[in-house]
Amino acid sequence: MKTTVFAIALALAAPAFTAFAEESTAPAPSPTTHGWHWRGGKMLEVWKSLTPEEKQKLKTARQAVRNNPDVVAAKMKMKTEIKTFRETRKAAMLKADPTIAPILEKFEAAKTEKK
């Protein structure tokens, strides 16, 4: 079981670190595209195909539910689960190869600088 969990965590982590190692020719994400490129651009294609009226309707709907208690709770749960996943993945990676600690520290330092 532990081997399976480790293999899955490693498989999920490998593309993330490979992406940092490769030089990207893609433009920096804009506020409208950030996060949508990960589905192979399909979400961005849909967004670009919307009319200005459709985009405005979505924006208005998002703003209307921003403070909805269910939405707020789900967002907090998602953030907690993502944090747990990242911590678990990091621990598994360090257990598999403790020599990567300095590499991971570089990412932590960059994350701290950004804030």
C-alpha positions in Angstrom: 0.0 0.0 0.0 2.8 2.4 0.9 4.5 1.6 -2.3 1.4 2.4 -4.3 0.8 5.7 -2.5 4.4 6.7 -3.0 4.3 5.7 -6.7 1.2 7.8 -7.2 2.6 10.8 -5.3 5.8 10.5 -7.4 3.9 10.3 -10.6 1.9 13.3 -9.7 4.9 15.3 -8.7 7.2 14.5 -11.6 5.5 16.7 -14.2 5.4 19.7 -11.9 9.2 19.6 -11.4 9.9 18.8 -15.0 7.8 21.9 -16.0 10.1 24.1 -13.9 13.2 22.6 -15.5 12.1 23.1 -19.0 12.3 26.5 -20.6 8.8 27.7 -21.5 8.1 29.7 -24.7 4.5 30.3 -23.7 3.5 33.8 -22.7 3.0 34.6 -19.1 -0.6 33.9 -18.0 -2.9 36.8 -17.8 -5.7 37.3 -15.2 -8.2 35.8 -17.7 -6.1 32.8 -18.6 -4.3 31.9 -15.4 -4.9 28.4 -14.4 -6.9 27.5 -17.5 -4.0 26.3 -19.6 -3.6 23.1 -17.6 -6.5 21.3 -19.4 -4.5 21.6 -22.7 -6.0 25.0 -23.4 -9.6 23.7 -23.7 -10.9 25.9 -21.0 -9.2 28.9 -22.5 -10.7 28.0 -25.9 -14.2 27.9 -24.4 -13.6 31.3 -22.6 -12.4 32.9 -25.8 -15.5 31.6 -27.7 -17.9 33.3 -25.2 -19.6 36.6 -26.2 -18.9 39.6 -24.0 -22.4 39.2 -22.6 -21.8 35.6 -21.6 -18.5 36.6 -19.9 -20.3 39.3 -18.0 -23.1 36.9 -16.9 -20.4 34.5 -15.5 -18.6 37.4 -13.8 -21.9 38.6 -12.2 -22.8 35.1 -11.1 -19.4 34.5 -9.5 -19.7 37.8 -7.6 -23.2 37.0 -6.5 -22.1 33.7 -4.8 -18.7 34.9 -3.5 -20.0 35.2 0.1 -22.4 32.2 0.0 -21.6 30.1 3.1 -21.5 26.8 1.1 -19.1 28.3 -1.5 -16.9 29.8 1.2 -16.8 26.5 3.1 -16.0 24.5 0.0 -13.2 26.9 -0.9 -11.7 26.6 2.5 -12.0 22.8 2.4 -10.3 22.8 -1.1 -7.4 25.0 0.2 -6.9 22.7 3.2 -6.9 19.6 1.0 -4.5 21.1 -1.5 -2.2 22.0 1.3 -2.4 18.5 2.8 -1.7 17.0 -0.6 1.4 19.2 -1.1 2.8 18.5 2.3 2.2 14.7 1.9 3.8 14.8 -1.6 6.8 16.8 -0.3 7.4 14.4 2.6 7.2 11.4 0.3 9.6 12.9 -2.1 12.1 13.7 0.7 11.7 10.2 2.1 12.5 8.8 -1.4 15.4 11.1 -2.0 16.6 13.3 0.9 19.2 15.0 -1.4 16.4 17.0 -3.1 15.9 19.1 0.1 18.0 22.0 -1.2 16.1 22.0 -4.5 12.7 22.1 -2.7 14.0 24.9 -0.5 14.6 27.0 -3.6 10.9 26.7 -4.4 10.0 27.6 -0.8 12.2 30.7 -1.0 10.7 31.8 -4.2 7.2 31.4 -2.8 8.1 33.5 0.2 9.6 36.3 -2.0 6.4 36.4 -4.0 4.2 37.3 -1.1 
